[in-house]
Amino acid sequence: MTGGRHENTYDIDVVETVPGAVLELHRSVRAGRIGEDIGAGLADLYARAAKAGLPVTGPPSVTYLGDMAPGAILDVELDVPVAAGTGHADVGAGARVTGRRALPVARTVHLGAYDRLGAAYTALEKWLGRHDFRAGGPPTETYLVGPDATADPAGYRTEIAIPVVPALGPTVRVGDDFATTVHRTRDALTANGFGVLTETDVRTTLRDRIGAELEDYLILGVCVPELAKQALDIDRQIGLLLPCTVVVRRDGAGTAVTALDPAIMVRATGHAELEPIAAEVRSRLDGAFDALMASASPDPSTGPDREPIRR
């Protein structure tokens, strides 16, 4: 489990999920009645486990397979761990006993009512962006302590886990529009010693060249001139990895900004002499991202809010 927490503070780590047998049920739920629909689905899941003689060995989980949007109908997978090799195979239509495989996830635990779960999703997303991970699959909520164990929502404990894969560099997401974020990104980079050498409007290029549509997507080629010169003096081929790439792209209702991790220079060349240069560039990138976040509107993608789950 994750460590202790204070209000509005989440401890986050990356772990491997525990493999084992689960009874899984696929359902469609209404975004506006999600608590009611998931509660009914979990009640159905437990009833099927009992009818099939499958001992439940852990708390239930829900994996959200679609985007949470007002009025949406989204698919979910509800599952509960069961003892392997017990019961019988007839668990009814839409359900199955399957194996849960081990995979790396970023996880945290939310303490309190379900209607505040969005804060945990926001904390996870920001943590992923600053620790060079990105989501590799849909999120799962595991109800460690719920309404069946306590009548007080303040005592609910919900684990949120997101499968992760390595990212190419740090990412921040803001609530501002694309044009505003491009302007603020330029200012933040300049204030931290970067010069913008190149600019590629990918959306316009794809539309004009091949008639393809893409969201607003801008690639900035940036560098700190004195650090670039030091790197080139160590290895002239390092120019293949220069300038540092920063991508600004529209992401839903907000905008995402991603930078290529300069440590890739070290990994690609094997030159240990590049390590302090890469560390300095990364420090300046982090400073630019901190400045960008300080001037930005909050990220609108706060994760799904929840009604109380009943089962």
N, C-alpha and C positions, 0 to 999 in steps of 0.2 A: 504494500500500500504506500501511497505518498505520505509525506510527513505532515506535521501539524500546520494549521493555517489560522490566520486572523481574517476578519471580515474583509472581503474584496481583495484578498491576497491568495494566490493559488500556487501551490508547489507542483511543479511539472517535471516529469522525467520521461526518458525513453526506456521501455522494457519490452520483453517478448511476451506475447500472450501465452497462456498455459493451454497446451493442446488437450483434447478430450472429446468425449461424445456429447452431443447436444441434440435436443428435440427442437426442430426449427419449424416455424410456421410463417408462411408468406401472407401478408394482408395489405389491403389498400386502406388508407386512413384519410380523413378530412383535416386539412390544416386548421380549420376553425373549431374543430371538435376533437383535437388530437388526444387530449387526456381521456375523454370518454371512449374513443375508438381503440386506443392502445390498452386501456383497462379491460375492455371487452375481449380484445385479442389475447391478453395474458390469461384471463379467466378461462378462455377456450383452450389455451395451451396447457394449463395445469390440468384441466379436465381430461384432455387427451392423454397426458402422461399417466394419470391415475387409471384410466380405462385400459391402457396398454400395459399396465404393471411396470412402469418405468420409474424407479425411485429418483426423485429430484435431489441433486447433490450441491446446488449452489444457487445464487440469486439470478433473476431473469435479466435479459438484455434486449435492447431494441436497436437495430441498425437502420439508419435512415438512408434510403436509396435514391431519394429525389430531393429537389430543392424545396425549402419551406417558403411558400408564397401565399398571400391572402387568397382564399378561395380555392387553393390547389388541392388536388387529390394526389397523394404520394404513396409510393410503395415502401413498405418496411418489412424487415425480417425480425420476428420475435423468436428468441430461443432461451432455453433453460438447460443447464448441464444435467445429464442423467447418467446413471451407473451403466457402464458398458456391459454388453452381454446379458442384459436382463430383459424381462418383458417379452413382448412380441412385436412383429413388424407392422401390424395394422394400426396406424396412427391417424387414419382419415385423410381425406382429400386436402391438398395444399400443404401438408406437413410431411416431415421425414426425420429420421434419425440419421445424423451425419457426423463427421469428424471435424472438429475445430482445429485448424493447424496453427502452429506457432508463427507469429509474424511481429515485426517491430512496430510499436505504437507509441505515440506521445500521449500521456494520460495525466489527468488531474482528478481531484475529488471535490465536488461541490457540496457544501453543507448548507441545508436549508430548503425552502420551498422550490417547487419545479418552475414557477413563473420567473425565477431569477437565474435560471440556467444559462441564459444568454451571456452573462458575464463570464462564465467559465469558458464558453466557446471563444469569446473575444480574447481572453487571456491565452488560450492555446494557440490561436492563430497568430497573435503577436509574438509569442515565444518561438513558434516555428520559423517565422521570418527572420528573427534575430539569431537563431542558432543553426542556420543553414540546413533546415529540413523543409520539406513540403509535403502536403497531404498526398498519400498514395492510395486512398480509398475513402469510402464513406464513414462517417462517425458512428460510434456505438455508445449508447448509454446503458450502464449496468446499475440496477437499483439495489445498492448494498443494504440500505435501510429505507423502507418506504412505509406507506400507510397501513400495511398489514402488521408492522412492528411497533409503530408509534402513532398516536393520534395528533401529535404536534408536528406540523410541517417543519419547524425549526430543527427537528431532529433527523430529518431525511438526509441520507448520504448517497450521492449519485456519482459514479465514476464515469467520466467522459474520455473515450479513447479514440484517437485518429491514427490509422495506419500511416507510416511515414517512409519516405525515400530521401536520399541525400539531395539537397538543392545545389545549384551552381553558385549560389551566393546569397547575401542577405536580401530580404524583401520587407517593405512596409506597405500597408494599405491605409488610405486616407479617405475621408468622405467628400473631398472636394472634386470638382469636375476636372476633366482632362487638361484643358487649357490652363487653368489655375495651377494645377499640380506641376505641369511642365515649367511654368514660370518660377514657381517656388523651388523646384528641384535645381534649376539653373542657379538661382541665388544661393541655395545651400551649398552646392558644389563649389561655387566661386569663393564663398566665405571660408571654405576649408582648403583652399589652395589649388583647386582643380581648374583647368582650362578646358573648354568644350572645343574639340578639334573637328568633329564631324557630327552630322545630324542626318538621319535617314527616316523619312516618313514612310513606314512600311505599308500603311493602309493605302495611301495614295499610289505608291509604286505598284502594289498588287492590282489595284483597280485599273490603273492606266495600262499596265503591261499585259495582264491576262484576264481582266474583267472579274477578278475575285473580290469578295467582300470580307473585310476583317474589321474588328473593333479598332478604335483609335490606338495606334501603336507606333511609338517613336523610339529609335535607338540613338543614344548619344555616345559618341566616342570621346572619353575624357582622359586627362593625365595631369599629373603634377610634374612639370617639366624637369625640375632638378632630379627627381626620383627616377623619371624615365631615362635620363642621361646616365645615371648610375647603373641602372639595369642593363642598358645597352653596352656599357663599358665592360660588363661582366660577360655578356653573351649577345653578340650581334643578332642572332636569330630570335632573340626575345621580342623583336619587333613584330613577329607573327602574333604575339599575344597583347600587343599594344595597339591603340590605347585601351584603357579599361572601359568595358562596355556597361552602360546604364540603360535599362529599358523602362520607359514610362508607358503604361497601357491602361485603357479603360477596363475596369473590372466590376461588372454589375452596376450598382448605383454609385460606386466610388472609383478610385484609381489606385493601381498598384505600381510601385517603383522597385526594381530589382537591379542589383549590381553584381557583376561577375567577381567572384572571390579572387583577389590577387594572389592568394596562396597557390592558385593553379600554376603560376609561373614557376614556383619552387618544385611542385610535383611533376610538372612536365619536363623540366630541364635537369633536375637532380642537383642543381647548384645551391649548396647551403648558404653561399654568400648572398643569395637573393632573399633569404628569410627576413632580415631586418628591414629591407626595402618593402617587401610585401606586407610586413606587419605595420609599417608606417602608413602605407596606402590604405590598408584596412581600417586603421584607426581614424584616418581622415574621412573615409566613407561612412564609418559609424557616426562620426561627428556631424556629417552632412545629413544623415538620416535622422539623427536626433533633432537637428534644427528643423528639418522638414516636418517631423511629427509635432514639434512644439508650435508650429505655425498653422497646422492643418485642422480641418474639421474632423470630428470623430468618425471612425470607420463605421459605415452603416450596416455592415454585415456582422451583426452581433450574435448570430446563431439563433436557433429556434427557441422561442419561448414555449413554455409548457403549461397546460392546465394540470391540476392534480390528477394523478393516475389512480384509478379505482379498480380493484379486482376482488 
